[in-house]
Amino acid sequence: RDFALRGLALSHAGISDDLLKQKFERLDRVSAEDIHFLYWAAAGWEGAINFARTNQQLAADLPMAVALMRRVIALDPAYGDGAAQEFFIAYEAGRAGADRQAARSYFEAALSYSEREKASTYLTWAESVAQPDQDLAEFQRMLAASLAIDIDDFPEHRLINTLAHRRARWLQQRIPELFFDAD
């Protein structure tokens, strides 16, 4: 997050401090030239929040991570072959008052933008929606769809697909721990 915020500050003096102080209005001035910094600042921020779930001060920054990612989508909805859309699958499914329909819309958009080449999209749905809903059949379908993507077919997604495959296999082994009605 901090590295990406420093990158934004190269084109937008003082923006890092403003964003850390929850001053959202500066985001409107960030252009597509800086979209990579926006995305990685948001992803890093959300990752830190997710990792340190008991840190209430950090958790209070979630609206900024969301605002950064919304700006990414405003500038380029297809960014990262649906990476920003994938962020919102987890966000919409996991927030208070979860909106499964919104999560489904982001899931479909992510699949479309990635041309169904990213195993991580299916994995995000499995972990963010199917597992919390205790929908074992859907969870297994999503893991199978993730694993059905041939890593060698999409070299530009090789790393993310390899990591998604590893996680999908790991999750398959833990189904009895994750689902109440699993055999």
C-alpha positions, 0 to 999 in steps of 0.5 A: 500500500505505502509503495503504491501511495508513494507512486501516486504521490509522484504525479499528485503531490500530497495525495498519500497524506490526504488518502491516509486521512480519508480525504476521498475527493483527491481520487477524482483527479487521479487519471488512468496513467496512475491506475496501477498505483490505485489498484495496488494501493487498494489491494495492499490496503485490503490485504493488510485489513484482512490480515490484521482483522483485530486491528480496528484502526486499520479496519476503519480504512476499508472505505478508502480501499474500496474508494480506490478500487471503485476509481480503478473500475471508473477508469477501466472496468476491465483493469487486470482482466477483471482484477478489480471486479474480483475484489468486489466479489469478496467485498460485496459478499463479506460486508455487513448486509452482504449483497449476493446479487452485486457479488454475482454481477461482479463475478460475471463481469470478472469472468467476462473481462478475463475471458474465463482465463483466471482460475482465481475468479472461481476461487474467489466465488468459492471462498467468498460466497459458497463457503460462507453460505455453506453451499458445498455443491457450489463450492465444489463446482467453483473449485472444479472450474478453477482447476479446469483452467489449464495453466499452460493455455494462458501464459499471461496468467500462469502465476495467478493460476498456479497459485489458485490451483494450489489453493483450490487443491488445499481447500478440497482437502479441507472440505470436512473442516469448512462445511458442516454437512460434508462427509 
